[in-house]
Every structure is written in C-alpha cells, then in structure tokens.
Amino acid sequence: MRIALTLSREQVAALRRQRYLKLWPLHAQAEAIQDHANGRPEKLTAMNADFDRIRAELPWPDPV
C-alpha cells in the first residue's frame, strides 16, 4: 500500500509566499516595480523569473 502525502492549497500558498519574501522582500519588490515604471525593467524581469521558478517548484495540488 502506498500513501501519497500532498500539501493543501493553503499550505502551498504559504510556502510560496515565504519563498517570494525571502528572495524579494517587499521593499525590493516595490523598487523593481518603480524601476520598471521609470523605464528600467531589469529588476522586475528578474523578480518575475524568480516567482515563475517558485511557482514551478510548488505547483497547486490536484483537486480531489
């Protein structure tokens, strides 16, 4: 018999949030958004790539 343990949607959301904030604290996110608004998109592009990677590493659980 095999048992598969999966995280709930709430647990995945909490883990994603923790990782987002560890890599990009709120002040760094705000700076990336402001730089993008001022014509310098490099930081926002890097932040979005990091967030995409985190979402790929922590996908939503399959609905039951």
N, C-alpha and C positions, 0 to 999 in steps of 0.2 A: 504494500500500500504506500502510495506517495502522497505527501501533503505539500501543497504549494502555498507558501505564505506571501500574501501581497499586501502592499500598503493601500490604505484608503485614499480617496481623492483629497481629503483634508490633510492627511499626512504628507502626501506628495507636494501639495501646495505649500505646506510649512517648510519642507526641506528645500524646495525651490527658492522660497523667499529668503531663507538663511543663506543659501549659496549666492543669490543675487547680491545681498547686502554685504557679504564677506568680500566679494570681488569688487563691487561697485557700491560703496556707501552712498547714502542719499546726497551728500554734498558733491560727490563725484558724478552722480547721475545728473544732477542739476547743471553742473559745469559742462557735461557733454551735450546736454540739450541746448544750453545757452550758446556754446561754441557753434553748434550746428545752425542755430538761428542767425548767427553772425557770419555764416559762410565758411565755417571750418568744420566739416562733417567727420573728421578722422576719429575723434573720441566716440562719437555716437555710433559710428560704424563698428568700432571695436567692442563697444558695450553690447550692441545688438548681436554681434557674433558670439560673445560670451554667453549671453542669455539664450541664444539658439542652442548652443552646446549643452547648457544646463538642462534645457527642455528635452533634448535628445537623450541625455543621460537619465532623466527622471520622467519617463512618459506617464500619461494618465493611465490608471488601471483599466482593464477591460471591464465593461459593465457586466453585471451578473445577470 
